[in-house]
Amino acid sequence: MSTTNDLNTNDERHTVATYLSDMLALEQHISAPIDSQLGSEDHQEYAEATRIIQRIKSVTTSHITALEAQLKAAGGSSAHGVKSAWAQLLGGGAAALNNVRKTKVSKSLRDDYTALALASVSYTMLHATAAGLGDGSTAALAKRHLDDITPIIVDISKTIPAVVLQELSDDGENVTITAAQLTQQASDDAWSGQNVSSGSVR
């Protein structure tokens, strides 16, 4: 196993290049529906959702550029086609958007959350692979990109309850807008593990 920042064998270079190519394809796939979300009049009516989507656009654009450069440095040439499982997870969301009447914007955020969660665990795998093979440069890239993504996932989780309820209210549903705070607290409690030991449900 290599212990330096330079990969010592063709097999190691190929392994890292393959992972980089997969990540590039995934980031490109995540980026694809973002422009349509930003261009949607429905989305523009919800400032917090638009703010997050613009943030995703900025991050994915930066990531794609960095991955292309890193892939070239690792000896690769282009992104592999997105794996079929990724396409099943991510491909349908944007395509189905136009058929959704209620909670269209929050469902876009849900799909973005799913895509970023997949990217997050995939960058974790890339970091482990690169670090294990002694490719410090690729490991550092994976860490930087992971640091970019995880705050956005948290931001979506905290924002989406208010967006859901506002959309329902705008559609004529009789909802309590302040219930978003209760939902956010319930989500925070679940993620912090406060209810895991007792198994209680609020």
SULHU-V118078 format. One record per run of one state. SS is the DSSP state (hx for helix, st for strand, lp for the rest). FROM is the first residue (numbers start at 1). LEN is the number of residues. If there is no record, write none. Layout:
# SULHU-V118078
ss:from:len
SS:FROM:LEN
SS:FROM:LEN
This chain:
# SULHU-V118078
ss:from:len
lp:1:9
hx:10:23
lp:33:1
hx:34:6
lp:40:1
hx:41:4
lp:45:2
hx:47:27
lp:74:10
hx:84:16
lp:100:4
hx:104:29
lp:133:3
hx:136:35
lp:171:8
hx:179:14
lp:193:10
